Amino acid sequence: MQEMIITIVDHKYGRDVIKTAREAGAVGATVVKGRGAGYRDYEAAFDVTIEEEKDIVLMVVDSEKVSAISQAIVEKMNLRSPNSGITFSLPVNNTTGLLREIE
């Protein structure tokens, strides 16, 4: 079984996510550029600046690796801090053409 780990971080941190994920057992990743929305009221109320441009990192990995990879990303990217990013996983039903680690 496989799952997709999705991590959203501020622009330019996608490479750090990929490096961390590879060190934890991920084989490949795709980075999609995104844009955050809905922050204006928060920024005004708390006098903070939130980066609108985002890197969205997508990785399909074997289910047994999800916990270790996700935990490594959370720790390295400091995702427990407010406004630092988010990571989550979703089940993947079908895949074609994935890069496989050579055993």
Buried (B, 14 or more C-beta within 10 A) or exposed (E): EBBBBBBBBBBEBBEBBBEBBBEBBBBBBEBEEBEBEEBEEEEEEEEEEEBEEBBBBEBBBBEEBBEBBBEBBBEBBEBEEEBEBBBEBEEBEEEEEEEEEEE
